[in-house]
Amino acid sequence: MKFKAEVRVELKPGVLDAEGKTTQKSLKLLGYPVSNVKKINFYEIEVDVNSAENAKAVIEDACRRLLANPVIHNYGIEVTEMNNSI
């Protein structure tokens, strides 16, 4: 079975988001009325496993090992079964 995992990785509260702050300043300089910008990474990953539970376990492991740094990041995972019909 094929599953799609959507992973959102963002900085924990209190961790400086330098890229978000720089983007916010640039948008303000361009005249946009923004008050806050956060940089968030979003991954869409397809996995071939036999259940949604296994798909989530595979993606949890990938998050712990590569996609997120547990010291500075929080992450969330949504897993859905992919429809194989066209």
Secondary structure, 3 states (H helix, E strand, C coil): CEEEEEEEEEECCCCCCHHHHHHHHHHHHCCCCCCCCCCEEEEEEEEECCCHHHHHHHHHHHHHHHHCCCCCEEEEEEEEECCCCC
